[in-house]
Amino acid sequence: MKKWRMKKWCLKSLACLAAASIFILTGCGDKEPLDPQNPVSLTVWHYYNGSQQAAFDALVEEFNNTVGKEKGIYVQGYSQGSVSDLETAVRDAIDGKVGADKMPDIFSSYADTAYEVEQAGALADLSKYLEEEELKKYVDSYIEEGCIAADGTLRIFPTAKSTEIMMLNKTDWEAFAEATGASLEDLSTMEGVVEVARSYYEWTDGQTPDVAGDGKAFYGRDAMANYFIIGLRQLGVEIFQVENGEMTLNVPKEELYRLWENYYVPIVKGYFGAYGSFRSDDVKTGELLSYTGSTSSAMYFPDQVELDDGSYPIEYVVMPAPIFEGGEHYAVQQGAGMVVCKSDEAHEYAAVEFLKWFTQLENNIRFGCVSGYLPVQKEANSIERLDQVIKEQKLEVAPKTYDCLAIIFQESEGMTLYTNKSFENGSAARKVLEYNLADKAAEDRAAVSEALAEGKSLEEAAAPYVTREAFEQWYDSFCDTLSQTVGK
């Protein structure tokens, strides 16, 4: 079985485990704080929808009818809609806003939101309810991410994680590759993607020789914050370096120039694109051939391209997300965990019992087979285990989701998952990374498109935007905005 590569973060994980073990209670006392004759009811808020919600609800029902019935735990799950809707509901509940529901017993949370709630003193210490051997079953970096308390104890229970992959419209790629000699191997680096995208733009532009400058974009990406955080990490830079609760902001100019060159410039020139809400939408409308997105987005990759005058079926390819040439193979670690609201011992204990059951190997893989999320226990992260559970439980798994999980398991030995630690104003800082460059690129691309319509060549139209001077201006503005946001 392949395991995640262990680096410096593993030492930090062991320190986290050590800190957590100090606070472990032996079985929460000699007597289990539950009575099957008087069940404890738990409310769970999450952001799952569609097939993900159905899979979660099915597992909750199974728990209630088995382990929950035996122990005296009854779980009810409620989708709050989107991640943003869930975060708003949690903040309204904490603030006691009129009309807000009371805080749930458990809710899905990303680290930045959990950090805010922890600072308000509203999260339970999960370390009290977990033995050290239980903690060691989980991927080290997932446990480390959840140790957000000042004393290093666990506040976020890892339940389902994701990383990024690249997906490609294989059908239209093959026509382009046959005509130009492009290869899938060219897409292993960001620089290679840019070069292929340039070639694709020129090739599609050439399909209509009577109309200049109407080439099509090849690639896009979801989650620009990941592009910054992981791209810089691949280049040896931790943009948000957090030690002892203090964040140091690292914004080296030359590394950021490489990010600018390999996203902003191709956007401005029309080689990359971003049109709909998500890049899978853009593949569906034929405006892109490929994108980088979450493993959990694989199920949304379209089965056909829909144009104004008709549609046609497409096949797909799943590949590892491209990395920067010469960079280390870092990939994003993302996906909300579950946090338990501080209450009484019985409810906290019951909540952890449910979360431990939900993340058991077979149960977690079942959820991942529907949702595209990665299981959180070390032993579950292998193709062999995936295939075993699928066979034993006779699961029906969408080919896209299976291929997506398989690619990540295959790549795991040489890949380091990374997420920055939580810090004050972390959510706001991430929004700067998400929108600052993307918004400027979209605005400047619109200006270039206007110039093309006026008869200028692409090089003439893009020239004012892609100079070193233009980068310097953006860089200064970006650094000022980010510094003001984090208070540095």
C-alpha positions as CSV (number, residue, x, y, z in Angstrom):
1,M,0.0,0.0,0.0
2,K,1.3,3.4,-0.9
3,K,1.4,6.1,1.7
4,W,1.7,9.9,1.6
5,R,5.2,11.0,1.5
6,M,6.4,12.2,4.9
7,K,8.3,15.5,5.2
8,K,8.8,18.2,7.8
9,W,5.1,18.4,8.4
10,C,5.1,14.9,9.7
11,L,7.3,15.9,12.6
12,K,4.7,18.7,13.3
13,S,2.0,16.0,13.1
14,L,3.7,13.9,15.7
15,A,4.0,16.9,18.0
16,C,0.3,17.5,17.5
17,L,-0.4,13.9,18.4
18,A,1.8,14.2,21.5
19,A,0.0,17.4,22.6
20,A,-3.4,15.7,22.0
21,S,-2.4,12.6,24.0
22,I,-1.8,14.7,27.1
23,F,-5.5,15.5,27.2
24,I,-6.9,12.1,26.4
25,L,-9.2,10.7,29.1
26,T,-9.3,7.0,29.6
27,G,-12.6,6.1,28.1
28,C,-14.1,9.4,29.4
29,G,-14.0,7.9,32.9
30,D,-14.9,4.4,33.9
31,K,-18.5,4.8,32.8
32,E,-19.6,5.5,29.2
33,P,-21.7,8.7,29.4
34,L,-24.5,7.3,27.2
35,D,-27.7,5.4,28.0
36,P,-29.4,3.5,25.2
37,Q,-32.7,3.9,27.0
38,N,-32.3,7.7,26.8
39,P,-30.7,8.4,23.4
40,V,-28.7,11.6,22.8
41,S,-29.9,13.4,19.7
42,L,-27.3,15.1,17.5
43,T,-27.8,17.7,14.8
44,V,-25.3,17.9,11.9
45,W,-25.1,20.9,9.6
46,H,-23.3,20.3,6.3
47,Y,-23.1,21.6,2.7
48,Y,-23.6,18.4,0.8
49,N,-26.1,18.4,-2.0
50,G,-27.4,16.0,-4.6
51,S,-25.7,12.6,-4.6
52,Q,-23.3,13.7,-1.8
53,Q,-26.2,14.5,0.5
54,A,-27.9,11.2,-0.5
55,A,-24.7,9.2,0.4
56,F,-24.3,11.1,3.7
57,D,-28.0,10.6,4.6
58,A,-27.7,6.8,3.8
59,L,-24.7,6.5,6.1
60,V,-26.5,8.4,8.9
61,E,-29.5,6.2,8.6
62,E,-27.3,3.1,8.8
63,F,-25.5,4.5,11.9
64,N,-28.8,5.2,13.6
65,N,-30.1,1.7,13.0
66,T,-26.9,0.0,14.2
67,V,-24.2,1.5,16.3
68,G,-26.3,4.5,17.2
69,K,-29.2,2.3,18.4
70,E,-26.9,0.2,20.4
71,K,-25.1,3.1,22.1
72,G,-28.0,5.5,22.4
73,I,-27.1,8.1,19.7
74,Y,-29.5,9.5,17.1
75,V,-28.1,11.7,14.3
76,Q,-30.0,14.1,12.1
77,G,-28.3,15.8,9.1
78,Y,-29.3,19.1,7.5
79,S,-27.8,20.6,4.4
80,Q,-27.4,24.4,4.7
81,G,-26.9,24.8,0.9
82,S,-23.5,26.0,-0.1
83,V,-20.3,26.4,2.0
84,S,-21.0,30.1,2.1
85,D,-24.6,29.5,3.4
86,L,-23.3,27.1,6.0
87,E,-20.7,29.6,7.3
88,T,-23.3,32.4,7.4
89,A,-25.7,30.1,9.4
90,V,-22.9,29.3,11.9
91,R,-21.9,32.9,12.4
92,D,-25.5,34.0,12.8
93,A,-26.0,31.2,15.4
94,I,-22.9,32.2,17.3
95,D,-23.9,35.9,17.3
96,G,-27.4,35.0,18.4
97,K,-29.0,36.9,15.5
98,V,-32.8,37.1,15.5
99,G,-34.3,34.2,13.6
100,A,-31.1,32.2,13.6
101,D,-31.2,28.6,14.5
102,K,-29.3,27.5,17.6
103,M,-25.8,26.0,17.1
104,P,-25.8,22.4,15.9
105,D,-23.9,19.7,17.7
106,I,-21.7,19.1,14.7
107,F,-21.0,21.1,11.5
108,S,-18.8,20.9,8.5
109,S,-16.1,23.5,8.6
110,Y,-13.0,24.5,6.8
111,A,-10.0,25.4,8.9
112,D,-10.3,29.2,8.7
113,T,-14.0,29.2,9.8
114,A,-13.2,26.7,12.6
115,Y,-10.4,28.9,13.7
116,E,-12.8,31.8,14.1
117,V,-15.3,29.7,16.1
118,E,-12.5,28.3,18.2
119,Q,-11.4,31.8,19.0
120,A,-14.9,32.4,20.3
121,G,-14.5,29.4,22.7
122,A,-17.3,27.5,21.1
123,L,-15.5,24.3,19.9
124,A,-15.1,21.0,21.9
125,D,-11.7,19.5,22.5
126,L,-11.9,16.3,20.5
127,S,-8.6,15.0,21.9
128,K,-10.4,14.0,25.1
129,Y,-12.4,11.4,23.3
130,L,-9.7,9.8,21.2
131,E,-7.0,7.4,22.1
132,E,-3.5,8.1,20.7
133,E,-3.7,4.8,18.6
134,E,-7.0,6.0,17.1
135,L,-5.4,9.3,16.0
136,K,-2.5,7.5,14.4
137,K,-4.9,5.8,12.0
138,Y,-5.5,9.1,10.2
139,V,-3.3,10.8,7.6
140,D,-0.9,12.8,9.7
141,S,-1.4,16.1,7.8
142,Y,-5.2,15.8,8.3
143,I,-4.8,15.6,12.0
144,E,-2.2,18.4,12.0
145,E,-4.7,20.6,10.1
146,G,-7.3,20.0,12.8
147,C,-5.0,20.9,15.7
148,I,-6.0,24.6,15.7
149,A,-6.3,25.2,19.5
150,A,-3.6,27.2,21.2
151,D,-2.6,24.2,23.3
152,G,-2.2,22.0,20.1
153,T,-5.3,19.8,20.8
154,L,-7.7,18.6,18.1
155,R,-10.7,20.7,17.1
156,I,-11.4,19.6,13.5
157,F,-12.2,15.9,12.9
158,P,-11.0,14.9,9.4
159,T,-14.0,13.3,7.6
160,A,-13.4,13.7,3.9
161,K,-10.6,15.4,2.0
162,S,-9.9,16.4,-1.6
163,T,-7.0,17.6,-3.7
164,E,-6.8,18.9,-7.3
165,I,-6.7,17.0,-10.6
166,M,-6.7,18.1,-14.3
167,M,-9.6,17.0,-16.5
168,L,-9.6,17.1,-20.3
169,N,-12.1,16.9,-23.1
170,K,-10.4,13.9,-24.8
171,T,-12.6,14.0,-27.9
172,D,-11.7,17.5,-29.0
173,W,-8.1,17.1,-27.7
174,E,-7.5,14.2,-30.1
175,A,-8.3,16.3,-33.2
176,F,-6.0,19.1,-32.0
177,A,-3.2,16.7,-31.0
178,E,-3.3,14.9,-34.4
179,A,-3.1,18.2,-36.2
180,T,-0.3,19.8,-34.1
181,G,1.6,16.9,-32.5
182,A,0.6,18.0,-29.0
183,S,1.1,15.3,-26.3
184,L,-0.6,14.7,-22.9
185,E,2.9,14.7,-21.4
186,D,3.2,18.4,-22.3
187,L,0.5,19.1,-19.7
188,S,2.5,17.9,-16.7
189,T,3.9,21.4,-16.0
190,M,2.2,24.8,-15.9
191,E,4.7,26.1,-18.5
192,G,3.8,23.2,-20.7
193,V,0.1,23.9,-20.3
194,V,0.7,27.6,-21.3
195,E,2.6,26.5,-24.5
196,V,-0.1,24.0,-25.4
197,A,-2.8,26.6,-24.8
198,R,-1.0,29.1,-27.1
199,S,-0.8,26.4,-29.8
200,Y,-4.5,25.6,-29.3
201,Y,-5.5,29.3,-29.6
202,E,-3.5,29.7,-32.8
203,W,-4.9,26.4,-34.2
204,T,-8.5,27.3,-33.5
205,D,-7.9,30.9,-34.8
206,G,-6.7,29.3,-38.0
207,Q,-10.0,27.4,-38.5
208,T,-11.6,30.8,-39.5
209,P,-8.9,32.5,-41.6
210,D,-11.4,35.3,-42.6
211,V,-11.9,36.2,-38.9
212,A,-8.7,37.3,-37.1
213,G,-8.2,36.9,-33.3
214,D,-11.0,34.5,-32.7
215,G,-8.9,31.7,-31.2
216,K,-10.3,29.7,-28.3
217,A,-9.1,29.2,-24.8
218,F,-7.7,25.8,-23.9
219,Y,-7.5,25.8,-20.1
220,G,-8.9,27.3,-16.9
221,R,-8.8,26.7,-13.2
222,D,-11.1,26.8,-10.2
223,A,-9.8,28.1,-6.8
224,M,-7.2,30.7,-7.6
225,A,-6.2,30.8,-4.0
226,N,-4.9,27.3,-4.4
227,Y,-2.9,28.5,-7.4
228,F,-1.1,31.0,-5.3
229,I,-0.6,28.8,-2.1
230,I,0.4,25.6,-3.9
231,G,2.2,27.2,-6.8
232,L,4.4,29.2,-4.4
233,R,4.9,26.1,-2.3
234,Q,6.1,24.2,-5.3
235,L,8.6,27.0,-5.8
236,G,9.8,26.7,-2.3
237,V,7.8,29.5,-0.7
238,E,5.2,29.4,2.1
239,I,3.1,32.5,1.5
240,F,1.4,32.3,4.9
241,Q,4.0,31.0,7.4
242,V,2.4,30.4,10.8
243,E,4.5,29.7,13.9
244,N,3.1,29.9,17.5
245,G,0.0,31.6,16.2
246,E,1.9,34.4,14.4
247,M,1.7,34.7,10.7
248,T,4.6,35.9,8.5
249,L,3.7,37.0,5.0
250,N,6.0,35.9,2.3
251,V,5.6,37.5,-1.2
252,P,8.8,37.1,-3.1
253,K,8.7,39.0,-6.3
254,E,10.4,36.6,-8.7
255,E,8.3,33.6,-7.7
256,L,5.1,35.7,-8.0
257,Y,6.3,36.8,-11.4
258,R,6.3,33.1,-12.5
259,L,2.7,32.8,-11.2
260,W,1.7,36.0,-13.1
261,E,3.4,34.8,-16.3
262,N,1.6,31.5,-16.2
263,Y,-1.9,32.7,-15.4
264,Y,-2.4,36.4,-16.0
265,V,-0.6,36.6,-19.3
266,P,-2.3,33.6,-20.9
267,I,-5.7,34.9,-19.7
268,V,-5.1,38.3,-21.2
269,K,-4.0,36.7,-24.5
270,G,-7.0,34.4,-24.6
271,Y,-5.1,31.1,-24.1
272,F,-6.8,30.5,-20.7
273,G,-10.3,31.4,-19.9
274,A,-12.9,31.7,-17.1
275,Y,-16.5,32.2,-18.1
276,G,-19.1,30.3,-16.1
277,S,-19.4,29.7,-12.4
278,F,-17.1,26.8,-12.6
279,R,-14.6,25.6,-15.3
280,S,-16.6,22.4,-15.8
281,D,-19.4,24.7,-17.0
282,D,-16.9,26.1,-19.6
283,V,-16.0,22.7,-20.8
284,K,-19.7,21.9,-21.2
285,T,-20.2,25.0,-23.4
286,G,-17.1,24.2,-25.5
287,E,-15.3,27.3,-24.3
288,L,-12.5,25.3,-22.7
289,L,-10.9,21.9,-23.3
290,S,-9.4,21.4,-19.8
291,Y,-9.3,22.7,-16.3
292,T,-7.7,22.1,-12.9
293,G,-10.2,21.6,-10.1
294,S,-11.1,19.6,-7.0
295,T,-11.3,15.8,-7.1
296,S,-14.8,16.2,-5.8
297,S,-15.7,18.2,-9.0
298,A,-15.0,15.2,-11.3
299,M,-18.7,14.1,-11.2
300,Y,-19.6,17.5,-12.8
301,F,-17.3,17.1,-15.8
302,P,-19.8,17.0,-18.8
303,D,-20.6,14.1,-20.9
304,Q,-21.3,16.3,-23.9
305,V,-20.5,19.7,-25.3
306,E,-23.6,21.9,-25.8
307,L,-23.5,24.5,-28.5
308,D,-26.1,26.9,-29.8
309,D,-26.7,24.8,-32.9
310,G,-26.5,21.4,-31.2
311,S,-24.5,19.1,-28.9
312,Y,-22.1,16.1,-29.2
313,P,-20.8,13.5,-26.8
314,I,-17.2,13.7,-25.4
315,E,-14.9,11.4,-23.5
316,Y,-12.6,12.5,-20.8
317,V,-9.1,12.1,-19.4
318,V,-8.1,12.5,-15.7
319,M,-4.5,13.6,-15.0
320,P,-2.5,14.9,-12.1
321,A,-2.7,18.7,-11.7
322,P,0.3,20.4,-13.4
323,I,3.1,21.7,-11.3
324,F,5.7,24.4,-12.0
325,E,8.7,23.3,-14.0
326,G,11.5,22.3,-11.6
327,G,9.2,22.6,-8.6
328,E,8.5,20.1,-5.8
329,H,5.4,18.0,-6.2
330,Y,3.1,19.7,-3.7
331,A,-0.7,19.4,-4.1
332,V,-3.4,21.1,-2.2
333,Q,-5.0,19.5,0.8
334,Q,-8.6,20.7,1.1
335,G,-12.1,19.7,2.1
336,A,-14.0,20.5,5.2
337,G,-13.8,18.4,8.3
338,M,-16.4,18.2,11.1
339,V,-16.2,20.2,14.3
340,V,-18.1,19.6,17.5
341,C,-19.7,22.4,19.4
342,K,-18.8,22.7,23.1
343,S,-21.7,21.4,25.2
344,D,-21.8,18.5,27.7
345,E,-19.8,15.3,27.9
346,A,-22.6,13.1,26.7
347,H,-23.2,15.1,23.5
348,E,-19.5,15.6,22.8
349,Y,-18.7,12.0,23.3
350,A,-21.6,10.9,21.2
351,A,-20.5,13.2,18.4
352,V,-17.0,11.8,18.3
353,E,-18.5,8.2,18.3
354,F,-20.5,9.1,15.2
355,L,-17.5,10.7,13.5
356,K,-15.2,7.7,14.3
357,W,-17.9,5.4,12.7
358,F,-18.3,7.6,9.7
359,T,-14.6,7.6,9.0
360,Q,-14.1,3.8,9.4
361,L,-12.4,2.5,6.3
362,E,-15.3,0.9,4.6
363,N,-17.8,3.7,5.4
364,N,-15.4,6.5,4.4
365,I,-14.6,4.8,1.1
366,R,-18.3,4.3,0.4
367,F,-18.8,8.0,0.9
368,G,-15.8,8.8,-1.3
369,C,-17.0,6.6,-4.1
370,V,-20.0,8.8,-4.5
371,S,-18.6,12.2,-3.5
372,G,-15.1,12.1,-5.0
373,Y,-13.6,12.9,-1.6
374,L,-10.5,11.1,-0.4
375,P,-10.8,8.8,2.6
376,V,-9.0,10.1,5.7
377,Q,-7.5,7.0,7.2
378,K,-4.0,6.0,6.0
379,E,-5.0,2.4,5.3
380,A,-7.9,3.5,3.1
381,N,-5.7,5.5,0.6
382,S,-4.9,2.8,-1.9
383,I,-6.4,1.4,-5.1
384,E,-6.3,-2.1,-3.6
385,R,-8.5,-1.1,-0.7
386,L,-10.8,0.9,-3.0
387,D,-11.3,-2.1,-5.2
388,Q,-11.8,-4.4,-2.3
389,V,-14.6,-2.2,-0.7
390,I,-16.2,-1.7,-4.1
391,K,-16.3,-5.5,-4.7
392,E,-17.3,-6.5,-1.2
393,Q,-20.1,-4.0,-0.9
394,K,-21.1,-4.2,-4.6
395,L,-20.9,-0.5,-5.0
396,E,-21.7,1.3,-8.2
397,V,-19.1,3.9,-8.8
398,A,-19.2,6.5,-11.5
399,P,-16.1,6.0,-13.8
400,K,-15.0,9.6,-13.5
401,T,-15.0,9.4,-9.7
402,Y,-13.2,6.1,-9.7
403,D,-10.6,7.3,-12.2
404,C,-10.1,10.5,-10.2
405,L,-9.5,8.6,-6.9
406,A,-7.3,6.1,-8.7
407,I,-5.0,8.8,-10.1
408,I,-4.5,10.4,-6.7
409,F,-3.7,7.0,-5.1
410,Q,-1.2,6.3,-7.8
411,E,0.4,9.7,-7.4
412,S,0.4,9.7,-3.6
413,E,3.9,8.2,-3.1
414,G,5.6,11.2,-4.7
415,M,3.2,13.9,-3.7
416,T,3.1,16.0,-0.6
417,L,-0.3,17.3,0.5
418,Y,-0.2,20.8,1.9
419,T,-2.5,23.4,3.4
420,N,-1.5,26.5,5.3
421,K,-2.2,26.8,9.0
422,S,-5.1,28.9,10.2
423,F,-4.5,32.5,11.4
424,E,-6.4,35.6,12.2
425,N,-8.0,37.1,9.1
426,G,-7.1,33.9,7.1
427,S,-10.4,33.8,5.3
428,A,-10.1,37.4,4.2
429,A,-6.5,36.8,3.0
430,R,-7.6,33.8,1.0
431,K,-10.3,36.0,-0.8
432,V,-7.5,38.4,-1.9
433,L,-5.7,35.4,-3.5
434,E,-8.9,34.2,-5.0
435,Y,-10.0,37.4,-6.7
436,N,-7.2,40.0,-6.9
437,L,-5.3,38.7,-9.9
438,A,-8.3,36.9,-11.5
439,D,-10.5,40.0,-11.5
440,K,-7.6,42.1,-13.0
441,A,-7.0,39.4,-15.7
442,A,-10.7,39.4,-16.6
443,E,-10.8,43.2,-16.9
444,D,-7.7,43.4,-18.9
445,R,-8.8,40.5,-21.2
446,A,-12.0,42.5,-21.9
447,A,-9.9,45.5,-23.0
448,V,-7.7,43.3,-25.2
449,S,-10.8,41.8,-26.8
450,E,-12.1,45.3,-27.6
451,A,-8.7,46.1,-29.2
452,L,-8.9,43.0,-31.3
453,A,-12.4,44.0,-32.5
454,E,-10.9,47.3,-33.6
455,G,-8.5,45.4,-35.9
456,K,-5.4,45.2,-33.8
457,S,-3.3,42.0,-33.8
458,L,-3.2,40.0,-30.6
459,E,0.4,41.0,-29.9
460,E,-0.5,44.7,-30.3
461,A,-3.6,44.5,-28.2
462,A,-2.0,42.6,-25.4
463,A,1.4,44.5,-25.4
464,P,0.5,47.1,-22.7
465,Y,-0.6,44.5,-20.2
466,V,2.2,41.8,-20.4
467,T,5.3,43.9,-19.7
468,R,7.5,43.7,-16.7
469,E,6.4,47.2,-15.8
470,A,2.8,46.0,-15.8
471,F,3.7,43.2,-13.4
472,E,5.5,45.5,-11.1
473,Q,2.4,47.7,-10.8
474,W,0.2,44.7,-10.1
475,Y,2.7,43.3,-7.6
476,D,2.9,46.5,-5.6
477,S,-0.9,46.8,-5.5
478,F,-1.3,43.1,-4.6
479,C,1.2,43.2,-1.7
480,D,-0.4,46.4,-0.3
481,T,-3.9,44.8,-0.4
482,L,-2.7,41.6,1.1
483,S,-0.8,43.3,3.8
484,Q,-3.7,45.5,4.8
485,T,-6.0,42.5,4.9
486,V,-3.9,40.5,7.3
487,G,-2.8,43.6,9.3
488,K,0.9,43.4,8.5
